[in-house]
């Protein structure tokens, strides 16, 4: 039996552990018989002001945060590229100032409509 393709990036480089699959390219994890995340509807991620976040939203920092393992600091007001909601301790995966990072939703606000 061949490994399935990743539902997010459609790459075939997949690591299987029991009924859990993980894409080696983008890091997306899913169960073999899982319903897509958007269809589950039970997980809601909100920013610091209570606005519901979705994949593709743009967020901005509400306070300065020092990046662990680096001397860089993300300044207040720094905007992200389109975000991706992920499971785990940090709910948001995005790029800010050209750096791919994971953020907690309590440190950002939704930008735009």
FENCOR-V326445 format. One record per pair of residues at least 4 apart in sequence whose C-alpha atoms are under 8 Angstrom apart, sorted by the first residue. I is the first residue (numbers start at 1). J is the second residue. If there is no record, write none. Layout:
I&J + I&J
This chain:
3&12 + 3&14 + 3&15 + 3&16 + 4&12 + 4&14 + 5&10 + 5&11 + 5&12 + 5&13 + 5&14 + 6&10 + 6&11 + 6&12 + 6&13 + 6&14 + 6&22 + 6&23 + 6&28 + 8&26 + 8&28 + 9&25 + 9&26 + 11&23 + 11&25 + 12&23 + 13&23 + 13&24 + 13&25 + 14&21 + 14&22 + 14&23 + 14&24 + 15&21 + 15&22 + 15&23 + 15&24 + 16&20 + 16&21 + 16&22 + 17&21 + 19&31 + 19&32 + 19&33 + 20&29 + 20&30 + 20&31 + 20&32 + 21&29 + 21&30 + 21&31 + 21&32 + 22&27 + 22&28 + 22&29 + 22&30 + 23&27 + 23&28 + 23&29 + 30&34 + 35&39 + 35&40 + 36&40 + 37&41 + 44&52 + 44&53 + 45&52 + 45&53 + 45&54 + 45&85 + 45&91 + 45&105 + 46&50 + 46&51 + 46&52 + 46&53 + 46&105 + 46&106 + 47&51 + 47&52 + 47&53 + 47&105 + 47&106 + 47&107 + 47&108 + 47&109 + 47&110 + 48&105 + 48&106 + 48&107 + 48&108 + 48&109 + 49&109 + 51&109 + 51&110 + 53&57 + 53&110 + 54&83 + 54&84 + 54&85 + 55&82 + 55&83 + 55&84 + 55&85 + 56&82 + 56&83 + 56&84 + 57&82 + 57&83 + 57&110 + 57&111 + 58&79 + 58&80 + 58&81 + 58&82 + 58&83 + 58&110 + 58&111 + 58&112 + 59&79 + 59&80 + 59&81 + 59&82 + 59&83 + 59&108 + 59&109 + 59&110 + 59&111 + 60&76 + 60&77 + 60&78 + 60&79 + 60&80 + 60&108 + 60&109 + 60&110 + 60&111 + 61&74 + 61&75 + 61&76 + 61&77 + 61&78 + 61&79 + 61&107 + 61&108 + 61&109 + 62&76 + 62&77 + 62&107 + 62&108 + 62&109 + 63&75 + 63&76 + 63&77 + 63&107 + 64&73 + 64&74 + 64&75 + 64&76 + 65&73 + 65&74 + 65&75 + 66&70 + 66&71 + 66&72 + 66&73 + 66&74 + 67&71 + 67&72 + 67&73 + 67&74 + 74&78 + 74&96 + 78&96 + 78&97 + 79&96 + 80&94 + 80&95 + 80&96 + 80&97 + 81&94 + 81&95 + 81&96 + 82&94 + 82&95 + 83&92 + 83&93 + 83&94 + 83&95 + 84&92 + 84&93 + 84&94 + 85&91 + 85&92 + 85&93 + 86&90 + 86&91 + 86&92 + 86&93 + 87&91 + 89&104 + 90&102 + 90&103 + 90&104 + 90&105 + 91&102 + 91&103 + 91&104 + 91&105 + 92&102 + 92&103 + 92&104 + 92&105 + 93&100 + 93&101 + 93&102 + 93&103 + 94&100 + 94&101 + 94&102 + 94&103 + 95&99 + 95&100 + 95&101 + 96&100 + 96&101 + 103&107 + 104&108 + 105&109
